[in-house]
Amino acid sequence: MLIRLLIIMTMTLSTNAASHRPDMLASKLDALFQDYNRPAVPGASVIIIQDGNVPLAKGYGLANVEEKTPCEIWTNFRLASVTKQFTAMSVLILVERKQLSLGEPLTSFFPEFPAYGRQITVRQLLTHTSGLLDYEDLIPKGTQLPVLDRDVLRLLMQQDKTYFPPGSKYRYSNSAYSLLALIVEVRSGNTFARFLQEHIFRPLKMDHTLAYEQGLSVVPNRAYGYSPEAGGFKRTDQSLTSSVLGDGGIYSSVDDLYRWDQALYTDQLISRKLLKLAFTPGPATDHPDTGYGFGWYIGQYRGLREIWHSGTSIGFSTRIARFPDKKFTVIILTNRNEARIAEFPHRIADWCLFSSE
C-alpha cells in the first residue's frame, strides 16, 4: 500500500496553495476524471506528490471491465512509453559502472550489424537522433506471433539505411529503445527484465513492477486495456508489438511509481552528475520549446521546469509530469486507448502550485 497514504486526510498543502484543502482537491480531481468514474468503464489511477508527501492518490473506474474489478492505487497498468525512462536508467547504471559508454557505436554490441550501425551511438539512441527506421513499419505482412526485442534487431539488420545521417535530426524512435534494452542484456549478461528487477525495482522496493514477458511473468493487480467502440468499450489489451520491452513493456502502479519519483531526487541508483545529464535537454523535439534528455522530455510550464513523458499503447494512455524545483509530481495511468489526459497534469499543477487558480 502507498507508504504515505495515511497522511492524505491530515496533510496541509504547501503554503503556495494552502487554500486548497485535501477535500477541495479531491472534489476537483473527481470532476476532472468524471468520465473515468462512470459504471462499467475502464478507468485510471492518479497520484499527486508534493515535497515527498501525497496530498491525493486515487483510482477511478475499472481495471477489468468484464469482472468489474476497480482501479486502485496499486493497480498495475502497462506504462507504454513511460517505460523509456527505465530503459534509459538501465543504460546509465551500466555507464556508471563503466560497463559501456555513451559514445559506443551499435557495432560494439552487435558485430554483425550492417555498416550503417558504425555511425549510431548509444547517446543517439537515447536522444532519438539515431535515424533508425521504425520497426513497426518493417514487420512483414501476415506476422501473427508477437514481435520481441530481438526481432526488432533482426529487422533492422536487414536494412541498409537510416531516415537521416545519425545525429543530425530528432525523430522519435521505438526502434532505438528496443535496441537499448538489448544493449543492456549484452553488457550485463542478464535479461532486460531481470536487470530491471535486480538494479531498479528491487532496490527501490517497487515490489509489483515488472517488464511483462507473456508466458513467463504474471502481472499482479493487472489493468487490462480497452478501446472505445459503439458507445462502449472493447478489450484491446495486446497488439503485435506489445511484447517489445525496451520501448514500452513495463507494468507498474502509482503506488510503486511514488518510489521511483522520490529516488530521482537522490543518488540511490546513479550519481547526481549522471542524473543531471539525463535531465538536460538535448535535441529540440516536436513539442514546442521542449528538448529530449535520456528517456525524458524537458520543457517548461508557467515558468517552472517540467520533466515529463507520455505513453500510448493499444488500450493504455499514461503520463508522468515532474516539476523538480517544486518537488511536485503528477502521475496518471489509464487503461484506455488514446485517452485525452495530456493537459491533466497542468490542470492539477495549477490548483496546487499557483494560489490564484
matplotlib code that plots the C-alpha trace (Angstrom):
import matplotlib.pyplot as plt

x = [0.0, 1.1, 3.6, 2.3, -1.4, -2.2, -1.4, -3.9, -6.7, -4.5, -1.9, -1.8, -0.7, 2.3, 2.0, 1.8, -1.5, -2.8, -6.3, -6.7, -7.6, -7.4, -11.2, -11.3, -8.5, -10.4, -13.5, -11.7, -9.9, -13.2, -14.6, -11.6, -11.9, -15.6, -15.6, -13.4, -15.7, -18.9, -20.3, -18.7, -15.9, -12.1, -10.6, -7.5, -5.2, -3.8, -1.2, -0.1, 3.2, 4.4, 7.5, 7.6, 4.0, 0.9, -2.0, -4.1, -3.9, -7.0, -8.4, -11.3, -13.4, -12.5, -9.2, -11.1, -14.5, -15.7, -15.0, -15.9, -12.5, -12.0, -8.9, -6.9, -3.7, -1.9, -3.4, -0.7, -1.0, 1.1, 3.3, 3.8, 6.5, 6.8, 8.9, 11.6, 12.9, 13.6, 15.4, 17.5, 18.2, 19.4, 21.9, 23.1, 23.6, 26.0, 27.7, 28.2, 29.8, 31.9, 30.4, 29.6, 30.0, 27.6, 29.8, 30.0, 28.5, 25.9, 28.5, 30.3, 27.4, 26.2, 29.3, 27.2, 25.1, 25.3, 27.9, 25.4, 25.4, 29.0, 27.7, 25.0, 26.0, 24.3, 23.8, 21.9, 19.7, 18.8, 18.0, 16.1, 18.7, 19.8, 17.6, 16.8, 13.8, 10.6, 10.5, 6.6, 6.8, 9.2, 7.1, 6.2, 2.6, 0.9, 3.0, 1.0, 3.5, 4.2, 7.4, 10.2, 13.2, 15.5, 13.1, 13.5, 17.2, 16.8, 14.5, 17.0, 19.9, 18.1, 18.2, 20.9, 19.8, 18.5, 16.0, 18.8, 22.5, 22.8, 23.0, 21.7, 18.0, 15.4, 12.8, 11.1, 12.2, 10.8, 13.4, 16.2, 14.8, 14.3, 18.0, 18.9, 17.2, 19.3, 22.5, 21.7, 21.5, 24.8, 26.8, 25.1, 24.9, 21.4, 17.9, 16.5, 13.6, 15.9, 18.2, 15.4, 14.3, 17.8, 19.0, 16.0, 12.7, 14.1, 16.4, 13.5, 11.1, 8.9, 7.7, 4.9, 6.6, 7.9, 8.7, 5.9, 7.0, 4.0, 4.0, 6.9, 5.6, 2.3, 1.2, -0.5, -3.5, -3.5, -5.4, -6.5, -6.6, -9.7, -10.7, -13.9, -16.4, -20.1, -20.8, -19.0, -15.5, -13.9, -10.8, -7.7, -5.0, -2.2, -1.0, 1.6, 4.2, 3.2, 6.0, 8.8, 10.1, 12.6, 10.2, 7.1, 6.8, 6.8, 3.7, 3.6, 1.2, 1.1, 1.9, 5.3, 5.9, 5.9, 9.1, 10.6, 9.8, 11.4, 14.5, 15.1, 15.9, 18.7, 21.9, 20.5, 20.6, 23.2, 25.3, 23.7, 26.1, 24.6, 21.1, 21.7, 22.8, 19.7, 17.6, 19.5, 17.5, 19.2, 17.7, 14.6, 11.5, 8.1, 6.8, 7.2, 10.2, 10.9, 14.1, 14.8, 17.1, 17.6, 14.1, 12.5, 11.1, 12.4, 10.4, 8.7, 5.2, 4.3, 8.0, 8.6, 11.0, 8.9, 10.4, 7.8, 6.9, 3.7, 2.8, 0.4, -0.1, -3.1, -5.5, -3.4, -2.5, -0.1, 1.7, 4.2, 5.0, 7.6, 8.3, 11.5, 12.1, 8.9, 9.3, 5.9, 4.8, 1.6, 1.3, -1.7, -2.2, -5.3, -6.4, -8.0, -6.7, -5.7, -7.2, -7.0, -5.0, -2.2, -3.2, -4.4, -1.1, -1.1, -4.6, -3.6, -0.4, -2.5, -4.6, -1.6, 1.2, -0.5, -2.5, -4.6, -6.2]
y = [0.0, 3.5, 4.4, 7.9, 7.2, 7.7, 11.4, 12.2, 13.2, 15.3, 16.9, 20.6, 21.5, 23.8, 27.5, 28.4, 26.6, 26.5, 27.4, 24.0, 21.6, 17.9, 17.7, 20.6, 19.0, 15.6, 17.3, 19.0, 15.8, 13.9, 16.4, 16.2, 12.4, 12.1, 10.3, 7.6, 7.1, 6.0, 2.5, -0.3, 1.8, 1.4, 3.8, 5.5, 5.8, 9.1, 10.3, 13.8, 14.1, 17.2, 17.6, 13.8, 13.7, 12.6, 15.0, 12.7, 9.3, 7.7, 5.2, 5.6, 3.2, -0.4, -2.2, -5.2, -4.3, -7.9, -8.8, -5.4, -5.0, -1.4, 0.6, 1.2, 3.0, -0.4, -1.4, -2.2, -0.6, -1.0, 2.1, 2.2, 4.8, 5.9, 2.7, 4.5, 6.3, 2.9, 1.7, 4.9, 4.4, 0.9, 2.2, 4.8, 2.3, 0.4, 3.7, 4.5, 1.0, 1.6, -1.3, 0.8, 4.4, 6.8, 7.1, 3.5, 2.5, -0.2, -2.5, -2.7, -4.6, -6.3, -7.0, -8.4, -5.2, -3.6, -0.9, 1.9, 0.9, 2.2, 5.7, 5.2, 5.7, 4.9, 8.6, 9.0, 6.0, 7.7, 11.0, 9.8, 11.1, 7.8, 7.9, 4.2, 3.1, 2.4, -1.3, -1.2, -0.4, -3.3, -6.1, -8.5, -8.7, -11.7, -11.8, -13.3, -14.1, -11.2, -9.3, -9.3, -7.0, -9.5, -9.5, -5.7, -6.2, -8.8, -6.5, -3.6, -5.7, -6.4, -2.7, -0.6, 3.0, 5.4, 8.2, 10.8, 10.9, 9.8, 12.7, 15.3, 15.3, 14.3, 11.6, 9.7, 6.1, 3.0, 1.1, 2.8, 2.0, -1.7, -1.9, -0.2, -3.0, -5.5, -3.5, -3.8, -7.5, -7.7, -5.8, -7.0, -10.7, -10.7, -10.5, -6.9, -7.9, -9.4, -6.4, -4.1, -6.2, -6.5, -3.0, -0.7, -2.3, -4.4, -1.7, 0.9, -1.6, -1.4, -4.8, -5.2, -3.6, -5.7, -5.9, -8.2, -11.3, -13.1, -16.7, -16.0, -13.5, -12.6, -9.1, -8.8, -6.5, -6.1, -3.5, -4.6, -2.3, -1.1, 1.0, 2.9, 1.0, 1.8, 3.8, 1.3, -0.3, -3.4, -5.1, -4.3, -5.4, -6.6, -5.9, -7.4, -5.1, -5.3, -7.8, -5.4, -4.5, -1.6, 0.8, 0.2, -3.2, -2.3, -2.6, -0.5, 1.3, 4.8, 3.2, 1.9, 4.9, 7.1, 5.3, 5.9, 9.6, 10.0, 8.1, 10.6, 13.2, 11.1, 9.2, 5.8, 4.4, 6.6, 9.7, 13.1, 14.0, 11.3, 12.2, 15.8, 14.6, 12.6, 15.6, 18.0, 18.9, 17.7, 17.9, 20.0, 17.8, 18.0, 19.7, 23.5, 24.7, 21.1, 19.1, 15.4, 14.1, 10.4, 8.9, 12.3, 15.4, 18.6, 21.8, 24.4, 25.2, 28.6, 29.4, 26.0, 23.4, 20.3, 16.9, 14.6, 11.7, 10.2, 6.7, 5.4, 1.8, -0.2, 0.1, 2.3, 6.0, 7.2, 10.3, 11.4, 15.1, 16.2, 19.8, 19.1, 22.7, 22.5, 18.7, 18.3, 15.3, 14.1, 10.5, 9.4, 5.8, 4.8, 1.6, 3.4, 3.8, 7.4, 8.9, 12.7, 13.3, 15.4, 18.6, 17.0, 17.3, 21.0, 21.5, 19.8, 21.8, 25.0, 24.0, 23.0, 25.4, 28.6, 30.1, 32.3, 29.4]
z = [0.0, -0.7, 2.1, 2.6, 2.2, 5.9, 5.6, 2.9, 5.3, 7.5, 5.3, 4.7, 1.2, 0.7, 1.6, -2.0, -2.3, 1.3, 0.3, -1.4, 1.4, 0.6, 0.3, -2.1, -4.2, -4.2, -5.4, -8.3, -9.2, -9.2, -11.6, -13.9, -14.0, -14.1, -17.5, -15.9, -12.9, -14.7, -14.4, -16.5, -18.0, -18.0, -15.5, -14.2, -11.2, -10.2, -7.6, -6.7, -4.9, -3.1, -1.1, -0.6, 0.7, -1.1, -0.9, -3.0, -4.6, -6.1, -8.5, -10.9, -12.9, -13.7, -14.2, -15.6, -17.1, -17.6, -13.9, -12.5, -10.8, -9.7, -10.4, -7.2, -6.4, -6.5, -9.9, -12.4, -15.9, -19.0, -18.9, -22.7, -23.5, -19.9, -19.9, -21.7, -18.6, -17.0, -20.1, -20.1, -16.4, -17.0, -19.6, -17.2, -14.4, -16.8, -17.7, -14.0, -13.6, -16.7, -18.5, -21.5, -22.8, -24.4, -27.4, -28.3, -31.7, -32.4, -33.9, -30.5, -29.2, -32.4, -34.5, -37.4, -37.6, -41.1, -41.7, -41.0, -37.4, -37.0, -37.1, -34.5, -30.8, -27.5, -26.9, -30.2, -29.3, -26.0, -27.6, -30.6, -33.0, -34.5, -37.6, -37.3, -39.3, -37.4, -36.7, -36.8, -40.5, -41.2, -39.7, -42.6, -43.5, -42.1, -39.0, -36.2, -33.4, -31.1, -32.0, -29.4, -29.0, -30.7, -33.7, -33.9, -34.1, -36.8, -38.8, -38.5, -39.6, -42.8, -43.6, -45.2, -44.5, -41.9, -42.2, -41.9, -41.0, -37.4, -35.0, -37.5, -36.5, -34.0, -34.8, -32.0, -32.2, -30.6, -32.5, -30.6, -27.2, -28.2, -29.1, -25.9, -23.9, -25.9, -25.2, -21.5, -22.0, -23.9, -21.4, -18.2, -19.2, -17.9, -19.4, -19.6, -17.4, -14.7, -14.9, -14.2, -11.2, -9.7, -10.3, -10.2, -9.0, -6.1, -4.6, -4.7, -3.3, -6.4, -5.5, -8.1, -11.1, -13.9, -17.6, -18.8, -20.7, -22.0, -20.8, -18.4, -15.9, -14.2, -13.6, -10.1, -9.8, -13.5, -15.5, -19.0, -21.9, -23.8, -26.8, -27.4, -29.6, -30.5, -27.4, -25.1, -24.8, -26.2, -24.7, -26.8, -24.3, -26.5, -30.1, -32.3, -30.8, -27.1, -26.3, -27.2, -23.8, -24.2, -25.7, -23.7, -21.9, -18.2, -15.9, -12.7, -10.3, -9.0, -5.6, -7.0, -9.1, -6.0, -5.0, -8.5, -8.4, -5.0, -6.0, -8.8, -6.2, -4.8, -5.9, -4.9, -8.5, -10.2, -9.4, -9.4, -12.2, -14.5, -13.3, -14.3, -17.7, -18.2, -17.3, -19.6, -22.8, -25.9, -29.4, -30.0, -30.3, -32.0, -28.8, -28.6, -26.5, -25.4, -25.7, -25.1, -22.5, -21.8, -21.6, -20.7, -22.3, -20.7, -21.1, -19.1, -17.8, -16.4, -15.7, -14.0, -15.4, -16.4, -16.9, -18.4, -20.6, -22.0, -23.1, -25.7, -26.5, -27.6, -24.7, -22.4, -22.1, -19.4, -18.3, -15.7, -15.1, -12.7, -11.6, -9.6, -8.5, -6.5, -5.8, -7.3, -9.5, -11.1, -12.4, -14.4, -15.6, -17.7, -19.4, -22.3, -25.8, -26.7, -23.5, -23.6, -20.5, -21.9, -20.1, -16.8, -15.0, -15.9, -14.5, -11.3, -11.1, -11.5, -8.4, -6.2, -7.2, -8.2, -5.5, -7.8, -9.5]

ax = plt.figure().add_subplot(projection="3d")
ax.plot(x, y, z, "-o")
ax.set_aspect("equal")
plt.show()
